[in-house]
């Protein structure tokens, strides 16, 4: 939900007042352009001192909408599991066990991130194709 709202806000701010309805071909062309920069982004999420999740971007994709989408997806998908990850990290279990438990959570979160990326890329592509 957070991801959709962030993406929508960003793409709406760039949308022309009287946008036309784009064709699927136009959307596909825009999606291909987004895909070219999508994997350039590097970053992750972490907790700040105030216990709020935030995105740390190591490398921008070069596309502000893609950067926002990538960060929003990670925050939106990891937020519901943040307490669980904190509990694992602070447990007395051996480091190897904690790492395995965290990896299990990350594997469970991955489909959420992939879905957010897929939906967000499509939204951005539709808006751009309509320009």
CORCORLIN-V694696 format. One record per run of one state. SS is the DSSP state (@ for helix, = for strand, . for the rest). FROM is the first residue (numbers start at 1). LEN is the number of residues. If there is no record, write none. Layout:
BEGIN
ss:SS from:FROM len:LEN
ss:SS from:FROM len:LEN
END
This chain:
BEGIN
ss:. from:1 len:1
ss:@ from:2 len:13
ss:. from:15 len:9
ss:@ from:24 len:15
ss:. from:39 len:3
ss:= from:42 len:6
ss:. from:48 len:5
ss:= from:53 len:7
ss:. from:60 len:4
ss:@ from:64 len:26
ss:. from:90 len:5
ss:@ from:95 len:36
ss:. from:131 len:1
END
